[in-house]
């Protein structure tokens, strides 16, 4: 059951395709990227023809940052093949990842929003009280 990587020596400029092929009566498939591992799972049907048909599934993973990856083909829960995938630096700039905020950052952001909203409400209340006072005096 071979895994074919296209192009064979990808750079970060290339759109990468992984092709998983073999033979058997396929019941279902699934694919997942877990970190630097691309996992493709095939579940075969228990009953099949005398000569199982061949199958081929293509997974377009797109552009990847330079680095080392692994592709894995599992058949019914058992790893049938694993292959290294090395992506070298291309000439095009690779988009920078969007920074994310952890749980602590979200808590600080929420507290800041509450404080700002509270300060805004205090200013509004003072303005309303001034208007009421001006109305009472006149």
N, C-alpha and C positions, 0 to 999 in steps of 0.2 A: 504494500500500500504506500505508494510514493507521495511525497509532498514536493511540489514544484514551486519555486519562488521566481516571480517574474517582475522585473528583470533579474537575471541571475546574480549580479553584483550591484545592488541598488545603492543610490546615494539619496540624501535628504531631498533632492530635487524630483525624484521619481515617485509616481503613484505605484504602489506595490500591490501585487496580486498574489495570493496564496491559492494554489490549486491542490485539493485533496482528492485522491482517486484510489480506487480499489475495485473489488467485486463483492457482490452480495445483494440480497434483497433488503433494501433500506426501508426501515419503518419510520425513522425520524432522524433529524440532525440538529445540532445546536453549535453555536460559536460564541466565544467570549474572549475578551482581552483582560487578562489578570496581570497587572503590572507590565512587565516586559515579555510576557508569555501569551501567545495566540493559541488558544485551545479550540480544536474542532472535534466534536464528538459525533459518532455515527452509531445509531441503535439499529441493529438488523432484525428483520422479521424472523421468527422461529422457523417458519416453513418457507421453503424456497424451491426453485426449479432444480432440475438435475445439474444444469450448468448455471451458476449464479450470474446474473447480468453485471456488467461493469458499471461503475458510477464515477462521476467527477463533479466536484463542487468547487466553485470559485468564490473566494472572499477577497474583495477589494478593500484593503486596509488603508489605502491612501498614502499620503506622505507621512514619514516618520522622522523624528529628530535623529541625528547621528547617535549610534550606540549599538549595543548587542542585545538581540532578542532571541526568543526561542519559539518555534512552531511545534505544536504537538497534535498528533492524530490519535484519538482514543476510539476503540471499538468495544462497545458494551461495557465501559468502565475500565478496560485495560489499555494502557498506552501501547499502541502498535508501532509508532514511529515518532521520533523527536529530531528536529533539525535546527541547527543554529542559523540565525539570520543576522548578518552584520550590515549595518547601514552606515556608509561613510559620508563625510561632509561633502555637500554639493556646493555649487556657486551661488545659488539663490539664498536670500536670507530666510531662515525658518522663523515663523511667527513666534514671538515670545509668549509664554503661557500667561494667562490672565491670573493675576494674583488673587488669592483667596484669603478670607479672614477666618481665623479659627474661632472656637467657642468663646474664648476670653475676649477677643475683639468684638464679637457680636454683643456680648454683655456690656462692654464699655460703650459701644455705639447706642445701645438701647438706653443706658443711663444718661448719656449725653442728650439724646432726643427728649427724654422726660424732663431733664433740667431746663432745656431750652423752651419746651412747651410751657413749663411752670412759670418761667421768667416772663414769657410772652403773656400769659394769663394775668400775672401780677401787674404788668404794665397796662393791660386793658382795663383791669379793675380800677386802678388809680385814675385812668382817664374818665371812666364812667362816674366815679365818685366826684371828680372835679366838675363834671357837667351837672350832676345833681346839685352840688353845692352852689354853683353859679345860678341855677334855676331857683333854688330856695332863697338866695340873697336878693335876687331881682324880683 
